[in-house]
Every structure is written in C-alpha cells, then in structure tokens.
Amino acid sequence: MSQSISATRLAGLVAGFDRSPAYLGLADALRELIGDGRIGYATRLPSERDLTAALGVSRTTVTRAYAALRETAYAEARQGAGTFTRLPGGPVRSHDRALLPPAVGPDSISMVCAASTAPPGIAGAYVDAVADLPAHLGSHGYYPAGLPALQAAIARLYDDRGLPTRPDQIIVTTGALAATA
C-alpha cells in the first residue's frame, strides 16, 4: 500500500509559497518538499480538488502546479489512482563495496562508516546556496568564523528565543576539529 499525504498536511507544508505566479510557486515548494524527502518517494498527492480547497487557490493553480511537477519528473499521474511523487532519474541508493562488505546487506548498520543519509531540507539548501554562489566568487570565500549572513541568521534565532545575541558572537565551523582550534 502506498503512502499518501492529506491536503491539510500538504497545505501546512507549502504555506507561504510564492504566489507570483502561484502555480510556479506551488510547484517549486512541492519540488523542494519532494527533493529533500519531507514528502517521500511514491507518495500519493492529494486530489486537485482537495488541495484547491485546502490552499484557497484556483483549481487551475493546482492543475498547473501538478503539470509542472510531471514535466520536471517530480510526479507522475496514474489513471484512476492519482498523482504520485517521484524523482528525476528515480530513487538512487548506491553502496560502495569498500564501505559495505558483501556479507552485510544495505539495510544493516555498518560500523565502518559513521555517515548518515542526508537530512530533510538539504536539497533546498543546496539550491539556495548555488543561487547565492556568484556573490562569493569575487573573494577568497574563506570565512573561518562562518558566513556573515549565516552568523546573522543564527543570532536572530537566538534573539527570537529570548537570548539577545549579536552575529559576532556566533562562530560556525566545519567540524569539531575546527571548533577546537
């Protein structure tokens, strides 16, 4: 039995999507949710009618957004069954033989490598980072304390939680070794 997501739940996930034009904003929001795994592979999306009601948009908006997903291979329509998520090129699960010896199955836990799968949201973060990249190409691009914009964003999060924080009080490192230096 395949997974499905309700129109109400999906409306909550895409709340605040760009509405100029609305169908492209909705399609972009859905692509990000599918790409970063918040909506799983082969999940049945709500009917156009249900999503239209949950979002308070026109039926044309949802129809065109779903069509845009199909055109970019993020969804497929199955006659009589609905619209299901997919990924361009299909789901990819590769295992390096050096990290996963033949006697260990892909669903086993290997203590050889302590790296986990990508967290939800990573695909959207990469899209945003690539879009911001040209602004950093004119400099060396090395910020030992972290990107100023990231420091400011983290400081705002602390401020929002009631702890006054300035961006210069935040240090963002690439890992534990850099943090101890």
DRENKOL-11344 format. One record per residue: x, y, z of N, C-alpha, C in turn; residue number from 1. Coordinates in steps of 0.02 Angstrom, whole numbers, plus 50000, padded with zeros to 5 digits. Each point is the difference from the previous one (the first is absolute). Layout:
// residues N
+-------+-------+-------+-------+-------+-------+-------+-------+-------+-----+
!  n_c1 !  n_c2 !  n_c3 ! ca_c1 ! ca_c2 ! ca_c3 !  c_c1 !  c_c2 !  c_c3 !   k !
+-------+-------+-------+-------+-------+-------+-------+-------+-------+-----+
!     X !     Y !     Z !     X !     Y !     Z !     X !     Y !     Z ! NUM !
...
+-------+-------+-------+-------+-------+-------+-------+-------+-------+-----+
//
This chain:
// residues 181
+-------+-------+-------+-------+-------+-------+-------+-------+-------+-----+
!  n_c1 !  n_c2 !  n_c3 ! ca_c1 ! ca_c2 ! ca_c3 !  c_c1 !  c_c2 !  c_c3 !   k !
+-------+-------+-------+-------+-------+-------+-------+-------+-------+-----+
! 50042 ! 49941 ! 50000 ! 49958 ! 50059 ! 50000 ! 50044 ! 50062 ! 50000 !   1 !
! 49986 ! 50047 ! 49957 ! 50042 ! 50060 ! 49995 ! 49980 ! 50052 ! 50051 !   2 !
! 50048 ! 50043 ! 50016 ! 49987 ! 50055 ! 50046 ! 49960 ! 50054 ! 49966 !   3 !
! 49966 ! 50040 ! 50039 ! 49966 ! 50059 ! 49973 ! 50007 ! 50056 ! 50050 !   4 !
! 49990 ! 50061 ! 49977 ! 50003 ! 50058 ! 50043 ! 49934 ! 50038 ! 49992 !   5 !
! 49972 ! 50022 ! 50055 ! 49936 ! 50034 ! 49997 ! 50008 ! 50071 ! 49973 !   6 !
! 49947 ! 50027 ! 49974 ! 50001 ! 50068 ! 49974 ! 50015 ! 50050 ! 50056 !   7 !
! 49973 ! 49988 ! 50059 ! 50012 ! 50045 ! 50057 ! 50073 ! 50000 ! 50020 !   8 !
! 50029 ! 49941 ! 50004 ! 50071 ! 49994 ! 50018 ! 50044 ! 50033 ! 49947 !   9 !
! 49985 ! 49988 ! 49937 ! 50040 ! 50028 ! 49946 ! 49993 ! 50076 ! 49999 !  10 !
! 49940 ! 50025 ! 50013 ! 49989 ! 50073 ! 50002 ! 50043 ! 50031 ! 50054 !  11 !
! 50007 ! 49966 ! 50057 ! 50043 ! 50025 ! 50053 ! 50073 ! 50002 ! 49980 !  12 !
! 50022 ! 49950 ! 49963 ! 50070 ! 49996 ! 49979 ! 50017 ! 50052 ! 49947 !  13 !
! 49953 ! 50018 ! 49958 ! 50015 ! 50049 ! 49947 ! 49976 ! 50071 ! 50017 !  14 !
! 49976 ! 50009 ! 50061 ! 49974 ! 50066 ! 50020 ! 50052 ! 50054 ! 49985 !  15 !
! 49976 ! 50055 ! 49973 ! 50044 ! 50056 ! 49985 ! 50038 ! 49993 ! 49934 !  16 !
! 49979 ! 49953 ! 49957 ! 50035 ! 49993 ! 49936 ! 49992 ! 50063 ! 49958 !  17 !
! 50049 ! 50012 ! 49956 ! 50000 ! 50059 ! 49957 ! 49939 ! 49998 ! 49954 !  18 !
! 49962 ! 50053 ! 49998 ! 49939 ! 50001 ! 49961 ! 50004 ! 50043 ! 49937 !  19 !
! 50060 ! 50008 ! 49974 ! 50006 ! 50040 ! 49939 ! 50042 ! 49965 ! 49947 !  20 !
! 49974 ! 49959 ! 49957 ! 49932 ! 49975 ! 50000 ! 49992 ! 49943 ! 50050 !  21 !
! 49940 ! 49991 ! 50024 ! 49986 ! 49953 ! 50054 ! 50017 ! 49928 ! 49980 !  22 !
! 49984 ! 49980 ! 49939 ! 50012 ! 49930 ! 49982 ! 50074 ! 49983 ! 50000 !  23 !
! 50043 ! 50047 ! 49979 ! 50072 ! 49988 ! 50002 ! 50026 ! 49998 ! 50071 !  24 !
! 49974 ! 50045 ! 50042 ! 50020 ! 50000 ! 50071 ! 49981 ! 49935 ! 50034 !  25 !
! 49939 ! 49976 ! 49986 ! 49977 ! 49937 ! 50029 ! 50042 ! 49943 ! 49974 !  26 !
! 50013 ! 49998 ! 49935 ! 50041 ! 49947 ! 49971 ! 50070 ! 50000 ! 50030 !  27 !
! 50030 ! 50059 ! 50009 ! 50067 ! 50005 ! 50030 ! 49999 ! 49975 ! 50072 !  28 !
! 49950 ! 50019 ! 50038 ! 49994 ! 49977 ! 50070 ! 49993 ! 49924 ! 50003 !  29 !
! 49959 ! 49972 ! 49955 ! 49991 ! 49928 ! 49999 ! 50064 ! 49964 ! 49979 !  30 !
! 50036 ! 50028 ! 49950 ! 50064 ! 49970 ! 49979 ! 50049 ! 49998 ! 50057 !  31 !
! 50003 ! 50053 ! 50039 ! 50046 ! 50002 ! 50057 ! 49981 ! 49947 ! 50052 !  32 !
! 49936 ! 49994 ! 50014 ! 49977 ! 49951 ! 50049 ! 50014 ! 49928 ! 49977 !  33 !
! 49992 ! 49988 ! 49935 ! 50014 ! 49934 ! 49973 ! 50075 ! 49988 ! 49998 !  34 !
! 50037 ! 50050 ! 49978 ! 50072 ! 49993 ! 49993 ! 50036 ! 49989 ! 50066 !  35 !
! 49976 ! 50032 ! 50054 ! 50035 ! 49992 ! 50063 ! 49971 ! 49945 ! 50044 !  36 !
! 49949 ! 49966 ! 49974 ! 49974 ! 49941 ! 50035 ! 49944 ! 50013 ! 50049 !  37 !
! 49978 ! 50062 ! 50008 ! 49944 ! 50012 ! 50045 ! 49935 ! 49970 ! 49973 !  38 !
! 49996 ! 49993 ! 49934 ! 49948 ! 49960 ! 49969 ! 50037 ! 49942 ! 49968 !  39 !
! 49986 ! 49940 ! 50022 ! 50037 ! 49942 ! 49977 ! 49989 ! 49981 ! 49928 !  40 !
! 50046 ! 49960 ! 49975 ! 49996 ! 49974 ! 49931 ! 49938 ! 49956 ! 49994 !  41 !
! 49964 ! 50006 ! 49945 ! 49940 ! 49961 ! 49984 ! 49942 ! 50014 ! 50047 !  42 !
! 49998 ! 50059 ! 50030 ! 49945 ! 50020 ! 50042 ! 49943 ! 50029 ! 49957 !  43 !
! 49939 ! 49979 ! 50015 ! 49942 ! 50025 ! 49963 ! 49985 ! 50070 ! 50024 !  44 !
! 49998 ! 50048 ! 49954 ! 49983 ! 50069 ! 50016 ! 49924 ! 50007 ! 50004 !  45 !
! 49976 ! 50050 ! 50035 ! 49927 ! 50010 ! 50005 ! 49970 ! 50015 ! 49931 !  46 !
! 49937 ! 49987 ! 49993 ! 49967 ! 50016 ! 49937 ! 50003 ! 50076 ! 49989 !  47 !
! 49996 ! 50019 ! 49937 ! 50001 ! 50072 ! 49984 ! 49944 ! 50036 ! 50036 !  48 !
! 49942 ! 49971 ! 50002 ! 49942 ! 50031 ! 50032 ! 50013 ! 50010 ! 50075 !  49 !
! 50026 ! 49949 ! 50034 ! 50012 ! 50005 ! 50072 ! 50055 ! 50052 ! 50016 !  50 !
! 50054 ! 50000 ! 49960 ! 50054 ! 50047 ! 50012 ! 49977 ! 50072 ! 49985 !  51 !
! 49959 ! 50008 ! 49949 ! 49972 ! 50066 ! 49984 ! 49962 ! 50027 ! 50060 !  52 !
! 49958 ! 49959 ! 50030 ! 49961 ! 50022 ! 50058 ! 50045 ! 50015 ! 50060 !  53 !
! 50050 ! 49958 ! 50012 ! 50044 ! 50010 ! 50058 ! 50043 ! 50062 ! 49993 !  54 !
! 50021 ! 50016 ! 49939 ! 50043 ! 50058 ! 49989 ! 49961 ! 50065 ! 49988 !  55 !
! 49938 ! 49994 ! 49979 ! 49961 ! 50059 ! 49983 ! 50024 ! 50033 ! 49937 !  56 !
! 50021 ! 49959 ! 49952 ! 50022 ! 50025 ! 49935 ! 49954 ! 49972 ! 49946 !  57 !
! 50010 ! 50022 ! 49938 ! 49958 ! 49975 ! 49946 ! 50021 ! 49929 ! 49981 !  58 !
! 49955 ! 49965 ! 49971 ! 50014 ! 49932 ! 49977 ! 50055 ! 50002 ! 49946 !  59 !
! 50000 ! 50052 ! 49959 ! 50051 ! 50007 ! 49948 ! 50070 ! 50004 ! 50030 !  60 !
! 50006 ! 50033 ! 50058 ! 50065 ! 50005 ! 50033 ! 50027 ! 49931 ! 50018 !  61 !
! 49959 ! 49960 ! 50030 ! 50022 ! 49932 ! 50021 ! 50011 ! 49957 ! 49938 !  62 !
! 49956 ! 50004 ! 49951 ! 50007 ! 49960 ! 49939 ! 50066 ! 50016 ! 49965 !  63 !
! 50015 ! 50064 ! 49994 ! 50062 ! 50020 ! 49966 ! 50062 ! 49983 ! 50042 !  64 !
! 49994 ! 50004 ! 50066 ! 50057 ! 49981 ! 50043 ! 50014 ! 49926 ! 49993 !  65 !
! 49948 ! 49958 ! 50002 ! 50010 ! 49928 ! 49991 ! 50029 ! 49985 ! 49931 !  66 !
! 49976 ! 50037 ! 49949 ! 50027 ! 49990 ! 49932 ! 50074 ! 50018 ! 49998 !  67 !
! 50020 ! 50054 ! 50034 ! 50070 ! 50019 ! 50003 ! 50042 ! 49947 ! 50035 !  68 !
! 49972 ! 49968 ! 50051 ! 50036 ! 49946 ! 50034 ! 50009 ! 49941 ! 49952 !  69 !
! 49949 ! 49984 ! 49963 ! 50005 ! 49944 ! 49952 ! 50051 ! 50015 ! 49946 !  70 !
! 50001 ! 50062 ! 49975 ! 50046 ! 50020 ! 49947 ! 50073 ! 49997 ! 50023 !  71 !
! 50012 ! 50010 ! 50064 ! 50069 ! 49998 ! 50027 ! 50016 ! 49934 ! 50034 !  72 !
! 49956 ! 49951 ! 49991 ! 50009 ! 49931 ! 50025 ! 49999 ! 49995 ! 50077 !  73 !
! 49965 ! 50046 ! 50033 ! 49991 ! 49996 ! 50072 ! 49933 ! 49968 ! 50019 !  74 !
! 49960 ! 49985 ! 49950 ! 49935 ! 49967 ! 50012 ! 49979 ! 49962 ! 49938 !  75 !
! 49957 ! 49952 ! 50011 ! 49969 ! 49964 ! 49944 ! 49927 ! 49989 ! 50016 !  76 !
! 49959 ! 50007 ! 49949 ! 49928 ! 49989 ! 50008 ! 49984 ! 49928 ! 49981 !  77 !
! 49963 ! 49966 ! 50042 ! 49978 ! 49932 ! 49985 ! 49925 ! 50001 ! 49991 !  78 !
! 49978 ! 49980 ! 49942 ! 49929 ! 50002 ! 49982 ! 49958 ! 49966 ! 50055 !  79 !
! 49954 ! 50037 ! 50028 ! 49954 ! 49973 ! 50050 ! 50030 ! 49992 ! 50070 !  80 !
! 50065 ! 50013 ! 50007 ! 50031 ! 49990 ! 50066 ! 50024 ! 50065 ! 50031 !  81 !
! 50015 ! 50050 ! 49959 ! 50023 ! 50064 ! 50027 ! 50069 ! 50020 ! 49974 !  82 !
! 50028 ! 50050 ! 50033 ! 50066 ! 50025 ! 49983 ! 50048 ! 49979 ! 50055 !  83 !
! 50056 ! 49970 ! 49979 ! 50049 ! 49974 ! 50047 ! 50067 ! 50034 ! 49991 !  84 !
! 50035 ! 50010 ! 50055 ! 50066 ! 50032 ! 49997 ! 50051 ! 49951 ! 49970 !  85 !
! 50050 ! 50029 ! 49970 ! 50057 ! 49961 ! 49975 ! 50059 ! 50047 ! 49997 !  86 !
! 50056 ! 49976 ! 49980 ! 50061 ! 50041 ! 49994 ! 50028 ! 49992 ! 49930 !  87 !
! 50027 ! 50054 ! 49972 ! 50031 ! 49993 ! 49934 ! 50055 ! 49947 ! 50004 !  88 !
! 49996 ! 49951 ! 49957 ! 50049 ! 49946 ! 50000 ! 49984 ! 49944 ! 50048 !  89 !
! 49947 ! 50008 ! 50040 ! 49980 ! 49949 ! 50048 ! 50041 ! 50003 ! 50063 !  90 !
! 49979 ! 49963 ! 50052 ! 50038 ! 50001 ! 50062 ! 50067 ! 49966 ! 49990 !  91 !
! 50051 ! 50029 ! 50028 ! 50067 ! 49973 ! 49992 ! 50026 ! 49978 ! 50068 !  92 !
! 50018 ! 49938 ! 50004 ! 50031 ! 49975 ! 50061 ! 50061 ! 49961 ! 49978 !  93 !
! 50057 ! 50029 ! 50011 ! 50061 ! 49966 ! 49981 ! 50041 ! 49985 ! 50061 !  94 !
! 50036 ! 49947 ! 49997 ! 50042 ! 49979 ! 50056 ! 50070 ! 49984 ! 49975 !  95 !
! 50048 ! 50030 ! 50031 ! 50070 ! 49988 ! 49982 ! 50022 ! 49934 ! 50031 !  96 !
! 50029 ! 49956 ! 49961 ! 50019 ! 49934 ! 50025 ! 50052 ! 50005 ! 50056 !  97 !
! 50040 ! 50053 ! 50000 ! 50051 ! 50007 ! 50053 ! 49967 ! 50018 ! 50067 !  98 !
! 49944 ! 50035 ! 49997 ! 49966 ! 50020 ! 50062 ! 49949 ! 49948 ! 50022 !  99 !
! 49977 ! 49960 ! 49954 ! 49948 ! 49951 ! 50015 ! 50022 ! 49932 ! 49974 ! 100 !
! 50034 ! 49961 ! 50041 ! 50024 ! 49934 ! 49976 ! 49942 ! 49957 ! 49975 ! 101 !
! 50014 ! 49954 ! 49953 ! 49947 ! 49960 ! 49969 ! 49957 ! 49962 ! 50050 ! 102 !
! 50027 ! 49980 ! 50058 ! 49962 ! 49962 ! 50048 ! 49948 ! 50042 ! 50037 ! 103 !
! 50005 ! 50066 ! 49995 ! 49955 ! 50045 ! 50035 ! 49949 ! 50027 ! 49949 ! 104 !
! 49937 ! 49996 ! 50016 ! 49948 ! 50025 ! 49956 ! 49992 ! 50075 ! 50004 ! 105 !
! 49968 ! 50030 ! 49951 ! 49991 ! 50073 ! 49999 ! 49957 ! 50027 ! 50057 ! 106 !
! 49960 ! 49957 ! 50032 ! 49959 ! 50022 ! 50056 ! 50033 ! 49988 ! 50068 ! 107 !
! 50061 ! 49973 ! 49999 ! 50036 ! 49988 ! 50062 ! 50038 ! 50063 ! 50021 ! 108 !
! 50017 ! 50002 ! 50063 ! 50040 ! 50055 ! 50026 ! 50073 ! 49979 ! 49998 ! 109 !
! 50040 ! 50039 ! 49966 ! 50071 ! 49985 ! 49995 ! 50037 ! 50050 ! 50043 ! 110 !
! 50046 ! 49975 ! 50040 ! 50040 ! 50044 ! 50043 ! 50062 ! 50025 ! 49963 ! 111 !
! 50006 ! 49984 ! 49936 ! 50058 ! 50022 ! 49960 ! 49995 ! 50074 ! 49986 ! 112 !
! 49940 ! 50025 ! 49989 ! 49990 ! 50070 ! 49981 ! 49946 ! 50031 ! 50045 ! 113 !
! 50017 ! 50056 ! 50030 ! 49953 ! 50033 ! 50045 ! 49962 ! 50057 ! 49967 ! 114 !
! 49989 ! 49996 ! 49935 ! 49963 ! 50052 ! 49964 ! 49928 ! 49978 ! 49990 ! 115 !
! 49954 ! 50044 ! 50014 ! 49929 ! 49984 ! 49990 ! 49976 ! 50028 ! 49934 ! 116 !
! 49937 ! 49986 ! 49984 ! 49971 ! 50027 ! 49939 ! 49989 ! 50075 ! 50008 ! 117 !
! 49988 ! 50033 ! 49944 ! 49990 ! 50072 ! 50002 ! 49937 ! 50017 ! 50039 ! 118 !
! 50002 ! 50053 ! 50040 ! 49942 ! 50019 ! 50040 ! 49947 ! 50034 ! 49956 ! 119 !
! 49938 ! 50002 ! 50024 ! 49948 ! 50035 ! 49963 ! 50019 ! 50074 ! 49991 ! 120 !
! 49986 ! 50026 ! 49942 ! 50015 ! 50070 ! 49987 ! 50065 ! 50013 ! 49965 ! 121 !
! 50042 ! 49949 ! 49993 ! 50067 ! 50011 ! 49971 ! 49996 ! 50019 ! 49926 ! 122 !
! 49954 ! 49971 ! 49963 ! 49996 ! 50016 ! 49928 ! 49982 ! 50074 ! 49991 ! 123 !
! 49952 ! 50024 ! 50038 ! 49982 ! 50071 ! 49995 ! 50057 ! 50045 ! 50022 ! 124 !
! 50037 ! 49979 ! 50051 ! 50058 ! 50039 ! 50022 ! 50053 ! 50005 ! 49946 ! 125 !
! 50011 ! 49945 ! 49964 ! 50049 ! 50002 ! 49945 ! 49976 ! 50046 ! 49944 ! 126 !
! 49936 ! 49998 ! 49984 ! 49973 ! 50044 ! 49948 ! 50011 ! 50073 ! 50020 ! 127 !
! 49984 ! 50016 ! 50063 ! 50010 ! 50069 ! 50024 ! 50074 ! 50019 ! 49999 ! 128 !
! 50044 ! 49954 ! 50021 ! 50071 ! 50014 ! 50003 ! 50028 ! 50012 ! 49930 ! 129 !
! 49980 ! 49961 ! 49952 ! 50024 ! 50009 ! 49931 ! 49976 ! 50067 ! 49973 ! 130 !
! 49939 ! 50019 ! 50016 ! 49974 ! 50065 ! 49977 ! 50040 ! 50058 ! 50030 ! 131 !
! 50025 ! 49991 ! 50062 ! 50038 ! 50053 ! 50034 ! 50074 ! 49998 ! 49981 ! 132 !
! 50023 ! 49948 ! 49968 ! 50071 ! 49991 ! 49985 ! 50033 ! 50058 ! 49962 ! 133 !
! 49969 ! 50027 ! 49948 ! 50034 ! 50054 ! 49962 ! 50022 ! 50059 ! 50043 ! 134 !
! 49963 ! 50015 ! 50053 ! 50019 ! 50056 ! 50044 ! 50065 ! 49987 ! 50036 ! 135 !
! 50021 ! 49938 ! 50006 ! 50061 ! 49983 ! 50037 ! 50060 ! 49987 ! 49955 ! 136 !
! 49990 ! 50000 ! 49935 ! 50054 ! 49983 ! 49954 ! 50053 ! 50056 ! 49994 ! 137 !
! 49984 ! 50060 ! 50021 ! 50047 ! 50055 ! 49995 ! 50049 ! 50003 ! 50057 ! 138 !
! 49995 ! 49954 ! 50048 ! 50046 ! 50000 ! 50057 ! 50030 ! 49930 ! 50008 ! 139 !
! 50040 ! 49993 ! 50051 ! 50032 ! 49935 ! 50013 ! 49949 ! 49948 ! 50023 ! 140 !
! 49944 ! 50022 ! 50029 ! 49947 ! 49954 ! 50020 ! 50014 ! 49963 ! 50065 ! 141 !
! 50052 ! 50019 ! 50035 ! 50018 ! 49965 ! 50063 ! 49979 ! 50043 ! 50059 ! 142 !
! 49954 ! 49976 ! 50040 ! 49976 ! 50036 ! 50059 ! 50008 ! 49954 ! 50061 ! 143 !
! 50057 ! 50003 ! 50034 ! 50012 ! 49955 ! 50056 ! 49947 ! 50003 ! 50055 ! 144 !
! 49967 ! 50056 ! 50009 ! 49948 ! 50006 ! 50051 ! 49930 ! 49987 ! 49971 ! 145 !
! 49996 ! 49987 ! 49935 ! 49936 ! 49988 ! 49968 ! 49979 ! 50058 ! 49956 ! 146 !
! 49956 ! 49986 ! 49953 ! 49973 ! 50053 ! 49956 ! 49963 ! 50051 ! 50043 ! 147 !
! 50012 ! 50064 ! 49987 ! 49966 ! 50051 ! 50039 ! 49923 ! 49994 ! 49998 ! 148 !
! 49972 ! 49983 ! 49944 ! 49927 ! 49992 ! 49995 ! 49976 ! 49942 ! 50044 ! 149 !
! 50039 ! 49946 ! 50003 ! 49982 ! 49943 ! 50042 ! 50007 ! 50018 ! 50073 ! 150 !
! 50053 ! 50036 ! 50018 ! 50008 ! 50022 ! 50070 ! 49940 ! 50043 ! 50020 ! 151 !
! 49979 ! 50046 ! 49956 ! 49944 ! 50043 ! 50015 ! 49935 ! 49960 ! 50008 ! 152 !
! 49990 ! 49951 ! 49957 ! 49940 ! 49959 ! 50004 ! 49998 ! 49960 ! 50065 ! 153 !
! 50057 ! 49972 ! 50020 ! 50003 ! 49962 ! 50063 ! 49988 ! 50047 ! 50059 ! 154 !
! 50030 ! 50059 ! 49998 ! 49990 ! 50048 ! 50054 ! 49926 ! 50019 ! 50006 ! 155 !
! 49966 ! 50008 ! 49943 ! 49929 ! 50016 ! 50001 ! 49959 ! 49943 ! 50033 ! 156 !
! 50020 ! 49938 ! 49986 ! 49965 ! 49943 ! 50032 ! 50006 ! 50004 ! 50075 ! 157 !
! 50060 ! 50015 ! 50025 ! 50009 ! 50007 ! 50072 ! 49960 ! 50059 ! 50027 ! 158 !
! 50000 ! 50056 ! 49963 ! 49960 ! 50059 ! 50020 ! 49926 ! 49981 ! 50005 ! 159 !
! 49976 ! 49963 ! 49950 ! 49929 ! 49981 ! 49999 ! 49982 ! 49955 ! 50059 ! 160 !
! 50050 ! 49966 ! 50027 ! 49988 ! 49956 ! 50058 ! 50012 ! 50036 ! 50066 ! 161 !
! 50013 ! 50065 ! 49997 ! 50007 ! 50039 ! 50060 ! 50071 ! 50009 ! 50025 ! 162 !
! 50050 ! 49979 ! 49962 ! 50069 ! 50008 ! 50020 ! 50033 ! 50050 ! 49953 ! 163 !
! 50008 ! 50063 ! 50022 ! 50030 ! 50051 ! 49957 ! 50070 ! 49977 ! 49976 ! 164 !
! 50009 ! 49998 ! 49935 ! 50062 ! 49975 ! 49970 ! 50019 ! 50043 ! 49940 ! 165 !
! 50064 ! 50018 ! 49997 ! 50026 ! 50037 ! 49942 ! 50033 ! 49951 ! 49952 ! 166 !
! 50000 ! 50014 ! 49935 ! 50032 ! 49956 ! 49952 ! 50074 ! 49988 ! 50016 ! 167 !
! 50035 ! 50049 ! 50028 ! 50072 ! 49990 ! 50015 ! 50011 ! 49954 ! 50059 ! 168 !
! 49947 ! 49979 ! 50034 ! 50005 ! 49952 ! 50055 ! 49992 ! 49928 ! 49975 ! 169 !
! 49986 ! 49992 ! 49936 ! 49988 ! 49934 ! 49970 ! 50061 ! 49980 ! 49959 ! 170 !
! 50023 ! 49939 ! 50010 ! 50053 ! 49971 ! 49959 ! 49972 ! 49936 ! 49970 ! 171 !
! 50004 ! 49995 ! 49934 ! 49976 ! 49941 ! 49965 ! 50061 ! 49964 ! 49971 ! 172 !
! 50010 ! 49938 ! 50020 ! 50059 ! 49963 ! 49977 ! 49979 ! 49941 ! 49956 ! 173 !
! 50048 ! 49970 ! 49968 ! 49986 ! 49942 ! 49957 ! 50001 ! 49935 ! 50038 ! 174 !
! 50017 ! 50001 ! 50064 ! 50001 ! 49939 ! 50039 ! 50033 ! 50010 ! 50067 ! 175 !
! 50005 ! 49946 ! 50038 ! 50026 ! 50004 ! 50068 ! 50073 ! 50022 ! 50002 ! 176 !
! 50040 ! 49977 ! 49953 ! 50071 ! 50018 ! 50000 ! 50008 ! 50075 ! 49990 ! 177 !
! 49963 ! 50028 ! 49953 ! 50004 ! 50072 ! 49988 ! 49974 ! 50039 ! 50060 ! 178 !
! 49951 ! 49973 ! 50034 ! 49971 ! 50035 ! 50058 ! 50049 ! 50004 ! 50058 ! 179 !
! 50045 ! 49951 ! 50006 ! 50048 ! 50001 ! 50055 ! 50061 ! 50042 ! 49985 ! 180 !
! 50010 ! 50018 ! 49938 ! 50059 ! 50038 ! 49981 ! 49998 ! 50072 ! 50023 ! 181 !
+-------+-------+-------+-------+-------+-------+-------+-------+-------+-----+
//
